[in-house]
Amino acid sequence: MFLSAIIFGLLGSFHCIGMCGPIAFMLPVDRNKPVKRFFQILSYHLGRLFTYSLIGLLFGFLGKGFYFFGFQQQLSIIVGLTMILVVLFPKIFQKISFSKNISKIIFKIKNSLGKELKKQGNDTFFTIGFLNGFLPCGLVYMAIFGALATSNAFSGALYMFLFGLGTIPLMTVVVYLGSFAKGNFRKNIQKAIPIMVVLIGTLFILRGLGLGIPFVSPLEPVLDAVDTTIKGCH
C-alpha cells in the first residue's frame, strides 16, 4: 500500500507539472550559487512534504475511527470505488464546487503564495512549499483517499509523505530546466495516470474484500488475538 503512494507520486508528478510547475519554475532561487540553490529547492520540498504529512495525519486519524468501529475494510472498498468512478465519470466530480468559506481560504493561500514568491528570506522556500501543499489538486485528493483508508494517524501521514516524496524528482527537474516534458511523451504519461488511479483503486477494493492475498489483504486483528491467546495457554 505504501509502495502505491510512491508510484502515485511519481506518475502523478506529470500532472503536477501542469498545476504546480509554474510555481516551482518561479521560485526565487539563487541561480548563481548551485549549493545555495540546492538547499533552497530542498527547503521548498520539505515544506510540501510537511503539509502533505499534516493532511495525512488528519485523515489517517479519521481512518482510525473507522478501523476502531470495524468499518476499515468497507471504507477501503468505498475509497477504491471512488477513485475508479472519478476516472470513469470525471465531469460529474468536476461539477462539485467548494463552499464559500473554503474558496475564501484557498484565495488567501494563493495571495500569500504570491507574496512569498517575491521574497528571498531564509524561510521563504519552506513557506512556499507549505502553502503549495494546500492548493487544490485532483491527484492530492486521490492520495488523501489513500490516507483515509489507513488504520491510524501515523500511517496516514506516512502515506501522504511518500506520495509527496514521489513527486520530488520531476518537480526538481522543473525548477532546474523549466517545462521540459512536452509533446507526445507528456501526453502518454497523462494517459497513463487514469490507468494508474484505476489500478490503485482496484488494489484498495481487493484490500477491503479481505481475500487473503499476500501483501494486499489486511491481517484480521480478531484472529491474531485468538492465536496469541492459544499460544499463551500452551
N, C-alpha and C positions, 0 to 999 in steps of 0.2 A: 504493500500500500504506500509506503514512504518512497519507494522507488518510482511509483507512478507520479508522485509530486514533483520529483526532479525532471522526469520526462515531460510532464505537463509544462514546467517552466521553460525547458529547453526549446520545445516546439512552439510554445505559446509566445516566446520572446519575439518571434517573427511578427506576431500580431502586435506586440508591444512597440515594435519599431514605428508602426503607424500611429499608435496612441501616445506613447511616451518618448519616442525617438526625438521629436523636435525639442523636448525639454532637455534630454541628455546632450543633444548637439549644442544647445545654447548655454550649457554650464560654463560659468566664468572661470574656467581652468587657466592656469598659467602655462601656456604652450611653449614658453621659452625655457622652462625648467622641468625636464622629464620626471625627476624624482618627486618634486612637489606636486606635479600634475597627477602622478600615480596615486599619491595619498589623498588628494582631493577627490579623485574618482572613487577611491576606496571608501572614503567618508560618505559620499553620496549613496553608494550601495548599502553601506551599513545602516543608513537612515531608512532606506526602503525595507531592508530586512527587519529592522526594529518594528516598523509599522505593521508589516505582514505578520510578524510573530505576535504582536499585541492583538491583532484581529483574530488570529488563530487561537490565542489563549482564551478569548471571549467565547468564540463559537465552540471550541473544544470543551469549555466549561458547560455550555448549554447541552452539548452532546453527552456529557457525563450524566446529566439529568435523565436523558432518555435511556442511557445504559443502566442507571440505578433502578429505573422502573421497568426494566426488561423490554424496552422498545428499540434497543440499539440495532438489531438486525432488520426490523421493519423500517427504521429510519434509513439504513444503508440502501435498502431497495428503493425507497422514495427518492433518495438523492440520486441514485443511478438512473432511475426513470426520468427524473427532471433534467439531468444532463443530456440524455438522449432526445427528449422532447424539445429542448432548446435548440438542438441541431436540426431536427426534422421540421419544426414549426417556428423558425426564428421571428417571423413577422408578428406572431401573437405576443411574444415576450417583449418585442420592441415597443409595443403599444403601452406597456406598463410604465407609468411615469412616477417620478419621485414626488413625495409630498412637498408642500411649500417650505416647511421647516428644513427638510433635508437639502432641498435645492438652494436655500439660503446658505447653509453650511458649506456646500460644495462651492458656491460662488465666493465665499470668504476664503476658502482654501486656495482657490485659483488666484485671487487677489494677492494673498500672502506669498504664494509661489512666485508671482510676477515680480513682487518687490525683492524677494530673496535672490532672484536671478540677476539683479542689478548690483548685488553686493559681492564682496570678496573677503569677508571675515573668516576667522578660523572655524566657526561653527556653521557657516553658510551652506556648505555642501551637505552636511548631515541633515540640516533643516530642510533643504530642498528635497532630499531623498525621503525624509519623514513625511512631508506634505504630499509628495508624489505618490506615496503608497496609499493615500486616502482617495485619490481620484477614481471616478467610476471606470470600471474595466470589466468586460464580459468574462475574460479569462480568469481574473482575480475572483469573480463571483463563483466560477466553477471550482476554483481551489478552495474557496470558503465552504462550499458544499462538502468537499472532501474533509475539511477540518471539522465540520459539524458531525460527520459520520464517525469520528474517532471517539474513543471511550473516556478521555479525560482532557483537562486543560493543557497539560504538558504535550500530549500527543498532537493536539490541535495546533499549538504553537510551533511544534517541530514540523508538522505537515506544511504549514504556510512558510516557515523558514526555508525548507528545502525547495519549495516552489520558487521562492524569491532567488534562491541560490542558482536555480536552473536558468534564470533569466540573465544572470550577470555576464556570461561570456559575450553574448551578442550585443547586449546593451553597452558593454565596454568598447566593443569594436565600433559602435555607432559614435561614441564620444571621440575616438581617435580618427576614424576615417569618414565620418558623416554617413549619409544614406548610401550604403554600398549594395544592399540586396535589392536589385531591380530586375525587371524583365521576367522571363519565364521561371527563373529559379525561385523568386519570391512568390510568384503565383502558384507554383507547385507546392510550396511549403504551406501557403494559405489554404490550399485544397486539402492538405494532409491534416490540418488542425481539427476540422469537424470529425474526421475519421478517428483521430486520437481521442477526442472527447467521448465519442460513442464507445470506444474500446474501454476507456476508464470507467464510463458509466456502467458498462456490462460487468466490469470487474467488481464494482460496488454491489450490483444486483446479485452476482454469484456469492459474494461475501455474505450478503444478507440472507440468502436462501439456506446457508449452513449445510452445504452438501458434502462437507468433509474433504474439500480439495486442499491439498498441502500448500501452505504459504498464502492461501487466499481465505479460506473459511476461518472464522474466529474460533478460539477454544471455548468450550462450554464450561463456564465457571462452576455450575452446579455439579457437573460430572467430576471436575477437578477436585472439588471439595469432598465429594464422596470417596474418590480414590485415595485422597490424603487421610481420611478418617479410617479407611480399611487398612491402609499401611500402618497407621498408628496403633491399631488394635493388634496387629501381628507383632 
